[in-house]
Amino acid sequence: MHSKTLIVDDDPNIREVLSVLLSSEGYDVTEAENGTMALEKVNSMAFDIVILDIMMPDMDGIEVCRRIREKSSVPVLFLTAKSQDRDKVEAYTTGGDDFLEKPFSQTELLMKIKSLIRRHTEYDKPAPRAERPGSEVLADNLIVDVRTRSVQKNGVRINLTDKEFDILRYFMEHRGEVVRNKDLYESVWGEDYLTSAGNTIMVHVLNLRKKLEDDVSKPKIIKTVWGKGYRIE
């Protein structure tokens, strides 16, 4: 079964290049030339990944991603000509899973797409019964189910992005330990850690806290160990 890919970019040349490349790799490609069209397609079809340009007229990619996240956890890969950290922070804050700057190499693009789709699809598959881990109580009102990659707070399911869940799971695997930014980034993102990546981690942890903590200003679950990293008990 071919993975269904939605390409969203106002530049027809970019859409054509991506469409030819992905089609040649066996992907089922759908195109959208603006944010409104993209949302219409996401609401009417199921996709395995959305490749989303940030700089678009009328509705930019940030707003498109924000609206997608209201209804779907489909992986979102941002494309942008910008390289400033604040653009990455804004992209991740709205629920984006990864980021690629233009001009990009085809090899890197394909690697990121395959990685995002693999994580999203494989983690959603039920594990064999004998291998299914049970749910784990993270706090009095929080239950984490690794098998379904879901979190319930006070009995209500919380929607986490793939990246947010990967971070939470890494914290849980190192429960009681201080998790350094470098170790977290290289394990979850699978890339070499650079100083600028600290901002990316900070944004994701803040998003997690907003969803998990009763009081973000006084976190009781994901605690900051100043100068070292994070820890959950």
C-alpha positions as CSV (number, residue, x, y, z in Angstrom):
1,M,0.0,0.0,0.0
2,H,1.4,3.4,-1.1
3,S,1.8,6.0,1.6
4,K,-0.5,9.0,1.0
5,T,1.4,12.3,0.9
6,L,-0.1,15.8,0.8
7,I,2.2,18.5,-0.6
8,V,1.2,22.1,0.3
9,D,3.1,24.9,-1.5
10,D,2.0,28.0,-3.4
11,D,4.9,27.5,-5.8
12,P,3.9,25.2,-8.7
13,N,7.5,24.4,-9.5
14,I,8.2,23.2,-5.9
15,R,5.0,21.1,-6.0
16,E,6.0,19.6,-9.4
17,V,9.5,18.7,-8.2
18,L,8.3,17.1,-5.0
19,S,5.4,15.3,-6.8
20,V,7.8,13.8,-9.4
21,L,10.3,12.8,-6.8
22,L,7.8,11.2,-4.4
23,S,5.8,9.5,-7.1
24,S,9.0,7.9,-8.4
25,E,9.6,6.6,-4.9
26,G,6.2,5.0,-4.8
27,Y,4.2,7.6,-2.8
28,D,0.6,8.4,-3.6
29,V,0.8,12.2,-4.0
30,T,-1.9,14.8,-3.6
31,E,-1.2,18.6,-4.1
32,A,-2.6,21.7,-2.6
33,E,-1.7,25.2,-3.7
34,N,-2.8,27.1,-0.6
35,G,-3.8,26.5,3.0
36,T,-7.6,26.5,2.5
37,M,-7.3,23.8,-0.1
38,A,-4.9,21.8,2.1
39,L,-7.4,21.8,5.0
40,E,-10.2,20.7,2.7
41,K,-8.2,17.8,1.6
42,V,-7.1,16.8,5.1
43,N,-10.7,16.9,6.2
44,S,-11.8,14.7,3.4
45,M,-8.9,12.3,3.0
46,A,-6.5,10.4,5.3
47,F,-2.8,11.1,4.7
48,D,0.3,9.5,6.1
49,I,2.3,12.8,6.0
50,V,1.8,16.4,5.1
51,I,4.7,18.4,3.6
52,L,3.9,22.0,4.4
53,D,5.5,25.2,3.2
54,I,5.5,27.9,5.8
55,M,5.6,31.1,3.6
56,M,2.3,31.1,1.8
57,P,-0.1,34.0,1.1
58,D,-3.5,34.3,2.8
59,M,-2.9,31.4,5.3
60,D,0.6,30.5,6.2
61,G,1.8,27.0,7.0
62,I,1.9,27.8,10.7
63,E,-1.9,28.5,10.8
64,V,-2.5,25.4,8.5
65,C,-0.7,23.2,10.9
66,R,-2.5,24.7,13.9
67,R,-5.8,23.8,12.3
68,I,-4.7,20.3,11.2
69,R,-3.7,19.6,14.8
70,E,-7.3,20.3,16.0
71,K,-8.4,17.2,14.2
72,S,-5.4,15.0,13.3
73,S,-2.0,13.8,14.5
74,V,-0.7,13.2,11.0
75,P,3.0,13.9,10.8
76,V,3.8,17.4,9.5
77,L,7.1,18.2,7.8
78,F,7.7,21.9,7.4
79,L,9.5,23.4,4.4
80,T,10.8,26.9,4.5
81,A,13.4,29.2,3.0
82,K,14.0,30.7,6.4
83,S,16.6,29.5,8.7
84,Q,16.1,31.5,11.9
85,D,15.5,29.7,15.1
86,R,12.4,31.6,16.0
87,D,10.7,30.2,12.8
88,K,11.6,26.7,13.9
89,V,10.2,27.4,17.4
90,E,7.0,28.7,15.9
91,A,6.7,25.7,13.6
92,Y,7.2,23.2,16.4
93,T,4.9,25.1,18.8
94,T,2.0,24.5,16.4
95,G,2.6,20.8,16.4
96,G,5.0,20.3,13.5
97,D,7.1,17.1,13.7
98,D,10.2,18.1,11.7
99,F,11.7,20.9,9.7
100,L,13.6,21.2,6.4
101,E,15.1,24.3,4.9
102,K,15.1,25.2,1.2
103,P,17.0,24.4,-0.8
104,F,17.1,20.9,0.5
105,S,18.7,17.7,-0.7
106,Q,16.4,15.0,-2.1
107,T,18.1,12.4,0.0
108,E,17.5,14.3,3.3
109,L,13.9,14.9,2.3
110,L,13.2,11.3,1.6
111,M,15.0,10.2,4.8
112,K,12.9,12.6,6.9
113,I,9.6,11.5,5.2
114,K,10.3,7.8,5.7
115,S,11.3,8.3,9.3
116,L,8.2,10.3,10.2
117,I,5.8,7.9,8.4
118,R,7.6,4.8,9.9
119,R,7.3,6.2,13.5
120,H,3.7,7.2,13.0
121,T,2.5,3.9,11.4
122,E,4.6,1.4,13.4
123,Y,3.8,2.9,16.8
124,D,0.1,2.8,16.0
125,K,0.2,-0.9,15.3
126,P,-1.0,-3.2,18.1
127,A,1.9,-5.2,19.4
128,P,1.7,-9.0,19.6
129,R,-0.3,-9.9,22.8
130,A,2.6,-11.4,24.5
131,E,4.7,-8.3,24.0
132,R,2.1,-5.7,24.8
133,P,3.3,-3.4,27.6
134,G,0.7,-2.4,30.1
135,S,-0.4,1.1,30.8
136,E,1.8,3.1,33.1
137,V,0.6,5.5,35.8
138,L,2.6,8.7,35.3
139,A,0.8,10.6,38.1
140,D,-2.5,10.3,40.0
141,N,-4.5,11.6,37.1
142,L,-2.3,10.6,34.2
143,I,-2.1,7.2,32.5
144,V,0.3,6.5,29.6
145,D,-0.3,3.6,27.1
146,V,2.9,3.0,25.1
147,R,1.1,0.5,22.9
148,T,-1.5,3.0,21.6
149,R,0.8,6.0,22.1
150,S,-1.9,7.7,24.1
151,V,-2.2,9.6,27.3
152,Q,-5.3,10.0,29.5
153,K,-5.7,12.8,32.0
154,N,-8.6,12.5,34.4
155,G,-10.0,9.9,32.0
156,V,-9.9,12.1,29.0
157,R,-7.5,11.4,26.1
158,I,-4.9,14.0,25.4
159,N,-3.7,14.5,21.9
160,L,0.1,14.5,21.7
161,T,2.1,14.9,18.5
162,D,4.5,12.1,17.6
163,K,7.5,14.1,18.7
164,E,5.8,15.0,22.0
165,F,5.1,11.4,22.8
166,D,8.6,10.3,21.8
167,I,10.0,12.8,24.3
168,L,7.6,11.7,27.0
169,R,8.5,8.1,26.4
170,Y,12.2,8.9,26.6
171,F,11.7,10.6,29.9
172,M,9.7,7.6,31.2
173,E,12.4,5.2,30.1
174,H,14.9,7.2,32.2
175,R,12.5,7.8,35.1
176,G,14.3,9.3,38.1
177,E,17.4,10.2,36.0
178,V,18.5,13.6,34.8
179,V,18.0,13.6,31.0
180,R,20.4,15.9,29.3
181,N,19.4,18.0,26.2
182,K,22.1,16.3,24.1
183,D,20.9,12.8,24.9
184,L,17.3,13.6,24.5
185,Y,17.8,15.4,21.1
186,E,20.1,12.7,19.6
187,S,17.8,9.9,20.7
188,V,14.4,11.5,19.7
189,W,15.4,13.5,16.7
190,G,18.2,11.2,15.6
191,E,20.5,14.1,14.7
192,D,23.7,15.5,16.2
193,Y,23.0,18.0,18.9
194,L,23.8,21.7,18.3
195,T,23.4,24.5,20.8
196,S,20.5,25.9,18.9
197,A,18.6,22.6,19.4
198,G,18.1,23.6,23.0
199,N,15.4,26.0,21.9
200,T,13.6,23.3,20.0
201,I,13.6,21.0,23.1
202,M,12.4,23.8,25.3
203,V,9.4,24.5,23.1
204,H,8.4,20.8,23.0
205,V,8.8,20.4,26.7
206,L,6.7,23.5,27.3
207,N,4.0,22.1,25.0
208,L,4.1,18.8,26.9
209,R,3.7,20.6,30.2
210,K,0.7,22.6,28.9
211,K,-1.0,19.3,28.2
212,L,0.1,17.3,31.2
213,E,0.6,19.7,34.1
214,D,-2.2,21.2,36.2
215,D,0.0,24.3,36.6
216,V,2.6,24.9,33.9
217,S,4.4,27.5,36.1
218,K,4.8,24.9,38.8
219,P,5.4,21.6,37.0
220,K,5.2,18.5,39.1
221,I,5.7,15.9,36.4
222,I,8.4,17.1,34.1
223,K,10.9,19.0,36.3
224,T,13.7,21.2,35.2
225,V,17.1,20.4,36.7
226,W,18.8,23.8,36.1
227,G,22.0,23.6,34.1
228,K,21.6,19.9,33.5
229,G,18.3,18.9,31.8
230,Y,15.0,17.4,32.8
231,R,13.7,14.7,35.1
232,I,10.4,12.9,35.9
233,E,10.1,10.9,39.1
